[in-house]
Amino acid sequence: MDKFDISKITTYQAGIAQASVHRSLQKLCDNILLPFGISKMQWMIIGAVSDAGAKGARISDLAKQLGTTVPYLTTSINLLESKGYLVRNANTADSRSKLVTINTKKLADLDTIEATLRDGLRKSIYADIEPEQFRTYLKVMYQLSGVDKNQK
């Protein structure tokens, strides 16, 4: 069977492939990030906060963006705050919530982490993937996740 013939692949075969990719990326990213004392999910939290800019992001908005729960995110932010990556600030627009921002003292570290992770992925799991194939992969991921719908 041609594994790329979408008329013949079963839903469970596609699901197994998707799960395998997720596990491989998770393990590889966690291993690359180990020297920095953070996990892939923690890196995604840091990245989402960084993308929010100087104004910061509410925890509930981050939970929605990352597809996780507020309690999980609160625990993760507590840990990242204790490691010096994140800072909680008062929300002047809503005193019931806090805004999370990047600790400016860690900005250089974030650039190093990004470069290290990008390089590690390119040298391993993405080594044999052509740039055009990778663009298609990213485009399909964004379409399937619905991320683009939220950012238009």
Secondary structure, DSSP 8 states (H G I E B T S, - for coil): --TT-TTT--HHHHHHHHHHHHHHHHHHHHHHHGGGT--HHHHHHHHHHHHH-TT-EEHHHHHHHHT--HHHHHHHHHHHHHTTSEEEEE-TT-TTSEEEEE-GGGHHHHHHHHHHHHHHHHHTTTTT--HHHHHHHHHHHHHHHTHHHHT-
